[in-house]
């Protein structure tokens, strides 16, 4: 089987993955599905289905009444590992308007709704300038509005990475005005102008290079059955799960998980999880956003 896969062209393997995706998630696939998704001929679609059937004969069988191949009872994935998080992520992207349904492999979207997502307005040209500076290892002059200063100011930064805190996109950069590594919210960069060679090695940003391991567990005041279901929610083993995070993102992570406050300040049913190694982590994680 591995030799057969190694000999496949990328486009062919992609279509075989599609067949397997449809079989696993929707239970059936036919020639028109392939034609619509990839713009290939009916003959090529038939060839792909026959190729898949030859490589995984137990995974599907032709149902004359449905005029489609249906998932076999002994189905076992060959080309992809079914991933619930990936499937749900596609639903979320569709619900937020980032993807249109035709851009996913899901043919029958279930009814779905999501809490409103307040998209941050990032200017495409500014993002392009930041990404170019990262790629070329340059310093970039930006007109930045921080919340610690009433008016925007011009400053030189040396960006070298992009970060996401769950709500906003940042540029991780060395701020030459403040002499420190900080996060700059992309939507708060109002203009860019000059570029020059960057003078600092990003490897010296210890907060970005170092990782912190957060150990989380169910809130101790929950009942045994409640603790068990929270363990399932977070994939815990023996009542504990580990989350690895860059130290530069520690502040955001603790805040997003509700671990930046005393767990006794909220009902156990609301807080649900607690930080088991708070002493080692240190809850006084500083805000790394650019200011001044």
C-alpha positions as CSV (number, residue, x, y, z in Angstrom):
1,X,0.0,0.0,0.0
2,X,2.8,2.5,0.9
3,X,4.5,1.7,-2.5
4,X,1.2,2.4,-4.3
5,X,0.8,5.7,-2.5
6,X,4.4,6.8,-3.2
7,X,3.8,6.3,-6.9
8,X,0.7,8.6,-7.0
9,X,0.8,12.1,-8.4
10,X,-0.2,14.8,-5.9
11,X,-3.5,15.6,-7.8
12,X,-4.5,12.0,-7.9
13,X,-3.8,11.4,-4.2
14,X,-5.7,14.6,-3.4
15,X,-8.8,13.2,-5.1
16,X,-8.5,9.9,-3.4
17,X,-8.3,11.7,-0.1
18,X,-11.5,13.5,-1.1
19,X,-13.2,10.1,-1.8
20,X,-12.2,8.9,1.6
21,X,-13.4,12.1,3.3
22,X,-16.8,11.9,1.8
23,X,-17.1,8.2,2.7
24,X,-16.1,8.7,6.3
25,X,-18.2,11.9,7.0
26,X,-21.1,11.5,4.7
27,X,-21.2,7.8,3.9
28,X,-21.3,8.0,0.1
29,X,-19.5,9.4,-2.9
30,X,-20.1,9.4,-6.7
31,X,-18.6,10.6,-9.9
32,X,-20.4,13.9,-9.9
33,X,-18.9,14.8,-6.5
34,X,-15.4,14.5,-8.0
35,X,-16.4,16.3,-11.1
36,X,-17.8,19.2,-9.2
37,X,-15.0,19.4,-6.7
38,X,-12.0,19.2,-9.0
39,X,-13.3,20.1,-12.5
40,X,-12.3,16.8,-14.0
41,X,-14.0,14.7,-16.6
42,X,-16.5,12.0,-15.8
43,X,-14.1,9.4,-17.2
44,X,-11.3,10.6,-14.9
45,X,-13.7,10.5,-11.9
46,X,-14.6,6.9,-12.8
47,X,-10.9,6.1,-13.0
48,X,-10.3,7.6,-9.6
49,X,-13.1,5.7,-7.9
50,X,-11.9,2.4,-9.4
51,X,-8.4,3.2,-8.3
52,X,-9.6,3.8,-4.8
53,X,-11.6,0.6,-4.8
54,X,-8.6,-1.3,-5.9
55,X,-6.5,0.1,-3.1
56,X,-9.1,-0.2,-0.4
57,X,-11.7,-2.8,-1.5
58,X,-13.3,-3.0,1.9
59,X,-14.0,0.7,2.3
60,X,-16.8,1.1,-0.2
61,X,-19.3,-0.7,-2.4
62,X,-21.5,0.4,-5.2
63,X,-25.2,0.9,-4.3
64,X,-27.3,0.7,-7.5
65,X,-30.4,2.3,-5.9
66,X,-28.4,5.3,-4.6
67,X,-26.2,5.4,-7.7
68,X,-23.3,6.0,-5.5
69,X,-20.5,4.2,-3.7
70,X,-21.3,3.8,0.0
71,X,-19.1,3.3,3.0
72,X,-18.4,-0.3,3.8
73,X,-18.9,-1.8,7.3
74,X,-15.2,-2.5,7.5
75,X,-14.1,1.0,6.5
76,X,-10.5,1.8,7.5
77,X,-8.9,5.1,6.4
78,X,-6.0,4.8,4.0
79,X,-5.3,8.4,2.9
80,X,-6.3,10.5,5.8
81,X,-6.8,10.4,9.5
82,X,-10.4,11.7,10.2
83,X,-10.1,14.7,12.4
84,X,-13.1,16.1,14.2
85,X,-11.4,19.4,15.0
86,X,-10.6,20.0,11.4
87,X,-14.2,19.2,10.4
88,X,-15.5,21.6,13.0
89,X,-13.0,24.3,12.0
90,X,-14.3,24.2,8.5
91,X,-17.8,24.7,9.9
92,X,-16.6,27.7,11.9
93,X,-14.9,29.2,8.9
94,X,-18.1,28.9,6.9
95,X,-20.2,30.4,9.7
96,X,-17.8,33.4,9.9
97,X,-17.9,33.9,6.1
98,X,-14.2,33.2,5.7
99,X,-14.9,30.2,3.5
100,X,-17.9,29.6,1.2
101,X,-19.4,26.1,1.3
102,X,-18.0,25.2,-2.1
103,X,-14.4,25.7,-0.7
104,X,-14.8,22.8,1.7
105,X,-15.2,19.1,1.1
106,X,-18.4,19.0,3.0
107,X,-21.4,18.6,0.7
108,X,-24.2,18.7,3.2
109,X,-23.5,21.3,5.8
110,X,-25.5,20.7,9.0
111,X,-27.5,23.7,10.3
112,X,-24.9,25.8,12.2
113,X,-24.6,29.0,14.1
114,X,-21.7,30.5,16.1
115,X,-21.3,33.4,18.5
116,X,-20.6,36.6,16.6
117,X,-17.0,37.0,15.7
118,X,-15.8,40.6,15.7
119,X,-13.2,40.6,13.0
120,X,-10.2,43.0,13.6
121,X,-9.7,45.2,10.6
122,X,-6.1,44.6,9.4
123,X,-5.1,46.6,6.4
124,X,-3.8,44.2,3.7
125,X,-1.0,46.6,2.6
126,X,0.2,47.0,6.2
127,X,0.2,43.3,6.7
128,X,2.2,42.9,3.4
129,X,4.8,45.4,4.7
130,X,5.1,43.6,8.0
131,X,5.4,40.2,6.4
132,X,8.0,41.5,3.9
133,X,10.0,43.0,6.8
134,X,10.0,39.6,8.5
135,X,11.0,37.8,5.3
136,X,13.8,40.2,4.5
137,X,14.9,40.6,8.1
138,X,14.4,44.4,8.0
139,X,13.3,47.0,10.5
140,X,10.1,48.8,9.7
141,X,9.0,52.3,10.7
142,X,5.4,52.2,11.8
143,X,2.8,54.8,12.9
144,X,1.3,53.0,15.9
145,X,-1.6,53.8,18.2
146,X,-1.0,52.2,21.6
147,X,-3.6,52.4,24.4
148,X,-1.0,53.8,26.8
149,X,-0.5,57.0,24.8
150,X,-3.3,59.4,23.6
151,X,-1.8,59.9,20.1
152,X,-0.2,57.6,17.6
153,X,3.6,57.8,17.3
154,X,6.2,56.8,14.7
155,X,8.6,54.2,15.9
156,X,11.0,51.6,14.5
157,X,10.3,47.9,15.1
158,X,12.1,44.8,13.9
159,X,9.3,42.3,13.3
160,X,10.2,38.6,13.0
161,X,7.0,36.6,13.7
162,X,3.2,36.7,13.6
163,X,1.2,35.8,16.7
164,X,-2.5,35.2,17.4
165,X,-4.0,35.5,20.9
166,X,-7.4,34.0,20.0
167,X,-8.9,37.3,19.2
168,X,-6.3,39.5,17.6
169,X,-3.2,39.2,15.3
170,X,0.1,40.6,16.4
171,X,3.5,41.2,15.0
172,X,6.2,40.0,17.4
173,X,9.0,42.6,17.2
174,X,11.9,44.3,18.8
175,X,10.8,47.9,19.5
176,X,13.8,50.2,19.0
177,X,12.1,53.0,20.8
178,X,11.6,51.1,24.0
179,X,14.5,48.7,23.7
180,X,12.4,45.6,24.3
181,X,10.6,42.8,22.5
182,X,6.9,43.4,22.4
183,X,3.7,42.5,20.5
184,X,2.2,45.0,18.2
185,X,-1.5,44.6,17.3
186,X,-1.7,44.6,13.5
187,X,-4.9,46.6,13.4
188,X,-3.3,49.4,15.4
189,X,-0.5,50.0,12.8
190,X,-1.9,53.0,11.0
191,X,0.9,53.6,8.5
192,X,4.3,52.3,7.5
193,X,7.1,54.2,5.7
194,X,10.8,53.5,6.0
195,X,12.7,50.2,6.1
196,X,16.3,49.5,7.0
197,X,18.4,46.6,8.1
198,X,17.4,45.0,11.4
199,X,20.0,45.2,14.1
200,X,19.0,42.5,16.6
201,X,18.9,38.8,16.5
202,X,15.3,37.5,17.3
203,X,16.9,34.4,19.0
204,X,17.7,36.8,21.9
205,X,14.0,37.1,22.6
206,X,13.9,34.6,25.4
207,X,10.1,35.0,26.0
208,X,9.5,33.9,22.4
209,X,12.1,31.1,22.4
210,X,11.1,29.6,25.8
211,X,8.1,27.4,26.4
212,X,5.9,27.1,29.5
213,X,4.0,23.9,30.3
214,X,0.6,24.6,31.8
215,X,-0.9,21.7,33.7
216,X,-4.7,21.9,33.9
217,X,-7.2,19.8,35.7
218,X,-10.9,19.8,36.6
219,X,-12.0,22.3,39.2
220,X,-11.7,20.4,42.6
221,X,-15.2,21.5,43.7
222,X,-16.9,19.6,40.8
223,X,-18.5,16.2,41.4
224,X,-16.7,13.1,40.3
225,X,-18.9,12.7,37.2
226,X,-18.5,16.4,36.4
227,X,-14.7,16.0,36.7
228,X,-14.8,13.0,34.4
229,X,-16.7,14.8,31.6
230,X,-14.3,17.9,31.9
231,X,-11.5,15.4,31.5
232,X,-13.0,14.1,28.3
233,X,-13.6,17.7,27.1
234,X,-9.9,18.5,27.4
235,X,-8.4,15.1,26.6
236,X,-7.0,14.7,30.1
237,X,-5.2,11.6,31.3
238,X,-5.3,10.8,35.0
239,X,-7.1,14.1,35.6
240,X,-4.5,16.3,34.0
241,X,-3.7,17.8,30.6
242,X,-0.6,19.7,29.5
243,X,-0.6,22.8,27.3
244,X,2.7,24.0,25.9
245,X,2.8,27.7,25.1
246,X,5.5,30.2,24.3
247,X,6.2,32.4,27.3
248,X,5.4,35.4,25.1
249,X,1.8,34.1,24.7
250,X,1.4,33.1,28.3
251,X,-0.5,36.2,29.3
252,X,-3.1,35.7,26.5
253,X,-3.4,32.0,27.2
254,X,-4.1,32.4,30.9
255,X,-6.6,35.2,30.2
256,X,-8.5,33.2,27.5
257,X,-8.8,30.1,29.6
258,X,-9.9,32.1,32.6
259,X,-6.8,31.1,34.6
260,X,-5.6,34.6,35.3
261,X,-7.8,35.0,38.3
262,X,-8.4,33.1,41.6
263,X,-10.6,30.1,40.7
264,X,-12.6,30.6,43.8
265,X,-13.9,33.9,42.4
266,X,-16.2,32.0,40.0
267,X,-18.6,29.1,40.4
268,X,-16.9,25.7,39.7
269,X,-19.5,25.1,36.9
270,X,-18.4,28.3,35.2
271,X,-14.6,28.0,35.8
272,X,-14.5,24.2,35.2
273,X,-10.6,24.0,35.0
274,X,-7.8,25.1,37.2
275,X,-4.1,25.6,36.8
276,X,-2.4,22.8,38.8
277,X,1.2,24.2,38.5
278,X,0.4,27.9,39.2
279,X,3.5,28.3,41.4
280,X,5.8,27.1,38.6
281,X,4.1,29.2,35.9
282,X,3.5,32.3,37.9
283,X,0.2,34.0,37.4
284,X,1.8,37.4,37.2
285,X,2.4,37.0,33.4
286,X,3.1,40.5,32.0
287,X,1.2,41.9,29.1
288,X,3.6,41.8,26.2
289,X,1.7,44.3,24.0
290,X,3.6,47.3,22.6
291,X,3.0,50.5,24.5
292,X,4.7,53.6,25.6
